[in-house]
């Protein structure tokens, strides 16, 4: 992953903050100095936070989850729309529709309305309407396209939000917090960094600053998508190259009465070795590769890391867990995860462990943020 240099950020004006009288005291750790009544952001910390953000976004993209980009301010909307569309990610640049996340089912109905209008035009039903009705339908279609056209492919809640200016997009922040969706954001000196899971201290008002940060972020997302595509290609290639198993005639198992329970004799002075079946099973279980727990609605990258560290590495492990114990693990790992509600996680994990992905997706689409 290419690392952006401090000099590039300096030239783009990423270091310019707001007037000192408008600052948020919680941004103090990221402020370098004050010059002419304006706070200057520490770009070395910006680079460090940008790397951390890019790594997390790349993992989310590699897991197959969507990242929703949000920026409605004039100087950011065109840049965000262009960059997000380039990596095939949904974005909101016109107006944040209230209940976009917390009332996602209704928003999906509006998106489906667009599809139904398109079908009317294809099958000729549209032409049977009167001139006035056709005009009204066209206006409705144009309005829906303007506000929701960019999220038409987002069939479920996003895996994360990337926000430019959390002060302006405070409603989006509140909705994401309510549904435990990880928030990534460009945070200026007048914003509260405590509302964000992954922050990038930077100037969120200048178009050059927004452009350079968005370029780095979308490049990381593109790398995650490329990694996912490569993994899928490797799996398909292995399946093609795998030799076909020859049919083997089944031999009847010996009856318990005929089984020889005597230990095998020593051969060439090699002693008998008794196989500990339970130990072997445990060794095989411990060698199991960890599952991508972020596919469970409500589990972000940090929560997944905490669960794996506590020994809950697979969907099967999580399906057997108790909500109270999971809550204790999260709270001990970080106080910022104390608000997470893991009540439905074992249920979702059970569906994932059994390979019922369609059923899991339908459940997640109909349940707000994985909270029943």
N, C-alpha and C positions, 0 to 999 in steps of 0.2 A: 504494500500500500504506500503510494507516494506521500511523502511528508511535506506539507506546505512550509515555507520558510517565513521567519519573522519579517524579513525585508519585504516580501510580497504583501503581507498583511498591512505593513506600515504604509506602503505605497497606495493601497486601496482605502486607507483611512479607517481601518477596523478599530483603531485605538481611540477614536474620538467618542467620549461619553456625553452625558447631558450636563447642564449647568449644575454647579455644586449644590444649589438650594433645592434641586429637584431629585437628589440622589436617594437611594434606598440604603440605609445603613448595613443591611445584610450583604450588600455587594462590596463592602470594604476589603475583603481578602483578595479581590480581583482588580482593585484600583491601584495603579502605580504611583500617581501623583496628581496634583491639581495645578493647572496652568491657565491663567487669564480667566478664572472663574469657571473653568470646565474641567471635569475629571478625565484623566487619561487612563485607559485600560492597560493592564499588564499583558502584553502580547505573548510573553513566554508561557503564561498560564492559559492563554487562549489556545496556543498550539497544543499544549498538553491535554486540555479538555476536548479539543477537536479530534485528536487521535483516539481518545477514549470513546467519544460519541461515534466516530466512524467504525470502530471495531464492533460496537454493540449493534449499530444499524446493519452492518454487513451480515452479522449472525441472524438477525431477524429476517432479512431478505433471503438468506440462504435456507431458512426454515420454510419458506413459501408463504409467509404472512405479508400482508399489504401494509405499507407505511403511508398514512394520510398527511399530506403537506397542507398547511393552513397559512395563508397570508392575504389579507384583504386590503392592506394599505397600498396606495397608488404606486409608490416607487418599488414595491416588492412583487405585486401580483403578476406582472408579465414575466419577470425573471423566474419566479417559482413555477408558473404554469409551463414554461418552456422546459425547464430542467426536470420537473417531475414527469412530464409527458415523455421525455427522452428515455426514461427508465421504466416507462409503463406503470407508473404509480398514480393513485388517485390524488386529487388536490381540490381545495376550496379557495377561490380567489375573488369571488363576487361578494357574497354575504354569508355569514355562518348561519345556517338554518337552525333555529332553536329546536333542541331535541334531536339533533343530527345523530348523536350516539345513544343517548338515553331513551329515545323513541325511534330506534333504527327501523323497526318493523314498518312504521308509517312512512318513513322516508323511502323505504324499498317499494312501497305501494305506488308512490309518486313516480319513481323510476320506471316501474312496470307500466305505468300509464303511458309513458313515452313510447315504449315498445309496442303497446296495443295500438297507438295512433299510427305508428309506422306500418303495422300489419294491415290496418284499415286502408292505407294508401296503396299497399301492394295488391291486396285482393279485390280492390275496386269498390269497397264499401264506402270509402270517403266520397266518391263521386255521386253517391245516391243522396247525400245530404244537401240541404238548401245552401245557397250562396252565403247567407248569414252564419249558418252553423259551421260551414267550412272555414270561414274567417275566424270564428271563435276558437275552433280546434287548432288552427295554425298558430294563433296567438298563445294559446296554452302550451303548445309544443315548443315554441320559441322560448317562453318563460322557463319551462322546465329544463330545457337544454342549457340555458344561460346559468341557472343556479345549480343544477344537479347533473348536467351532462358529463362532467369530469369524473363523477363517481359511479357511472352506470355499470362499470365492471366490478365494483366492490360489492360482492354478494354477502359479506359478513363483516362484523366489526373489525377494524384494523388492528394490526399487532402493535402499532405505535403511532404517535402523532409527532410531526415536526412542525414547530410553530415559529413564525417570525413576529416578534413583539408580543409577549405574553400579557402586557397591559391592555393592548387593543383586543386581543383574542381571549379575554378572561372567561367568557362563557364556554369556549372550547376547552380551556384548562379545567374548569369546574366539572364539566361532563366527563372528561377523561379521568379525573381523580375519582369520581363517583364509581366508575366502572373498572378502576385499577389498570387502566391502559397506560403504559410507559410514555412519558412526555419528554421529547427532545426539543430544545429551543435555543434561538439566538437571544441572549439576555443582555440588555443594556443596563447602564448604571441606575436607571430609575425603576427597574423591575425587581421583583422579589424572587431570588434564586431558589427559595425553599419550596416553591410550587412546582419545580421541575426536577425530573429524575436525572437527566443528562443535560447540562447547560454548556453553552459556548459563549463566554463573555465577549461581546462584540457590539459594534455600532449597528443597530438595526434600522437606521433611518436613511443611510446613504446607499444608493443603488450599487455602487462599486463594491462596497463592503458585503452587501447581501449576495451579490453575484459570485464573489470569490468563495464565500462560505458554502453557498448552495452548490457550487461546482465540486468542491471537495466532498461534500456530503453525498451527492448523487453519484459521484465516482465510486464511493465506498459501497453504495447500494448496488451499483452495476457489477462490482466485483463479487458481491454476495450472490447475485443472480447467476453470474457466470459459473461460480463454484457449484451452485445447485444444479445447473445444466450439465456440468461436467460429471457430477456424481450420478445423475440419472443416466448419462451416456455410458459410464463405466458399468453400472448395474445391467443395462441392456446388453452390453458387449459380453459380459460374463455369462449371462443367460444363453447367448447364442453359441459361445465357445464351449459351454459345459457339455461333456459327453453324455449321450443318452444312456440311461441305465438299462441293461439287458434284463429281460424278464427271468426271474429265478424261481424255479419250482419250489413251492412252499413245502417244507418238511414238517410233519406233525411233531409237536413238542412232546417230549417223553413224559409219561405219567409220573406223578410224585413218588410212587412206590418204586420205580425203576431208577430214580436218580441216585447216583453214587455220591454219598455225603462224605466219603473218606477223603482226607487231604491228598493231593497229588504227590507221588513219590519224588524223591530227590533225583535229579538228573545231572550228571557230571558235577556232583558235589555242590549244586546250586540249591539252597534251601527253598521250601515252599513260601510263597508270598500270598498272604490273605488280603483280598481286596476289601477295603472299607467303603461300602457303597454310599453311606451317608456323607463321608468325607469327599468322595468323588463328586457327588451331586452338589455339595457346597462349593467345591472348587470351580465347577462348571458355572454355577450361579454367579460366583464372584467375578468370573471372566466375561460375563455378559456385557455387551456394549450398552452404554447409557442411551436412553431414548431422548428425543427432543421434547422436553416437558412443556415448552412454550406453546405447543399446539393445544394445550388445555387452556380454555378461556379463563383469564384472570391471572395467569402465571407469566410474568415478564422474565427477562434475562437474569436479573439479580435474584429473583425468587427461585428460579430454576437452579442457579449456582448453589444457593443455600440448601436446597433439598438434596442435590447430588452430594454435597459435602456431608450431609447428615445420613447418607446411605440410601436415600430414596432416589435411585438413578433411572428406574424404568417405569413404564406405565403400570406394569403388574405390581411393583412395589407401592406406587402411589394409590392404586385401587384398594389395597389392603390397609392403608393408613387411616387414622382417625383425625377428624377435623381439628380437635383440640390440640393434639400432639403436633400436627402440622403448623398450627398457629403459634405454638411455643417455639418451634424451630425457627420460624420466620422472625419472630420478635427478638429472639436471642441473636440472630444474625445481624439484624439492623432494626432500630426503632422506627425507621421510615416505612417498614413493611408491616407494622403492627395493625394497620387499618385493613389489610387484605382479608377477604372472607373465603376460606378454603372449603366451605361446606359442600360445594358441588364437585370439587376436584376429584375425589375418589370415584364418583359416578362417571365423570367424563373419562377418567383414566381407564376405567373398566371397559368402556366402549372402544377406546383406542387400543387397548391390549388385545381385545377380541377382533380387531380389524374392522369394526363397524364404523368406518369413516363417514359414510353418507348419513348414517343415523346421528353421529356426533355433530356433523356440520348442520343438520336440520335442527337439532336441539339447541346449538349455539346461536343459530339465526333467530330462533323464536324466544330465546331467553336473554334478558338484558344483562350483558356483562358477565354471564356465567353465574348470576345470583338468582336463585329461584324464589 
